[in-house]
């Protein structure tokens, strides 16, 4: 059953509307704008019937707050008002409402419009998700074309996204970074993760697949994949600026090898100068690099991967992120177990680890 939040400071109006809609929808009531926002923060309704004229927090203030929240800005809002002039109607629609109904409402018309807007909202959600899934699949496939030069590395682009999401979600729940991290940012981080090594398309396969230590010159060539990736993604983002996750992808591609102590590359950024998404992704990236087979060595295993990350607290990694990782390390192990498949090749040998990871 679809849920509808009715917001009106007039208790008689609240009762009349809720009575007419009871049994058809799951109804929630709010007699003030402030209460409405509090309810939305806890349980997201499918549609909001919102009175315009209310004391303290009016309907325009409520819808402005809803539109500013990425988690709530897609909820359709229908304004209810006793003002019948065209100026008020235009103002309501400009504020982002999907419809405008005059009070007292004709309940037959109200029910009809509710049904239409809920159907349209559901269809819009379906289309947006279908397009998003298509975009993500194309992007991941492109990233995998770069990564799959090594037989198992292709899964790396998806696993690191999952690990980064787990870690970011834990940080959000703990409130470690305050306003720097939110649900929308975590979603962009997960979608951006597969593109982190896209710059390797500009690095020689001879170097990337070398089974042994890299020379200094070869290592400098590998380092260029960060800035190459940034430039490639920046060009794509400039052509599709509405795809905000590509902006995050561009930042991660450039900064995922920076170190918390300033000894990373390409810019030697230190501490909080490194974008938060890069600091989070760096832990996810190294964990996956450690627990998967690589062309130059076999998997190091979960316990050793955890030990490497914990020992790199405050040097390679942000200590706050490492602390969060330690709390959910077993979630990482489970996610890896569910997603990792390592084909065995006859004659597969163990080689010395190269001078770069991830």
Secondary structure, 3 states (H helix, E strand, C coil): CCEEEEECCCHHHHHHHHHHHECCEEEEEECCHHHHHHHHHHCCCCEEEEECCCCCCCHHHHHHHHHHCCCCCCCEEEEEECCCCHHHHHHHHHCCCCEEEECCCCHHHHHHHHHHHHHHHHHHHHHHHHHHHHHHHHHHHHHHHHHCCCCCHHHHHHHHHHHHHHHHHHHHHHCCCHHHCCHHHHHHHHHHHCCCCHHHHHCCHHHHCCCCCCCHHHHHHHHCHHHHHHHHHHHHHHHCCCCCHHHHHHHHHHHCCCCCCCCCCCCCCCHHHCCHHHHHHHHHHHHHHHHCCECCECCCCHHHHHHHHHHCECCCECHHHHHHHHHCHHHHHHHHHHHCCCCCCCCCCCCCCCCCCC
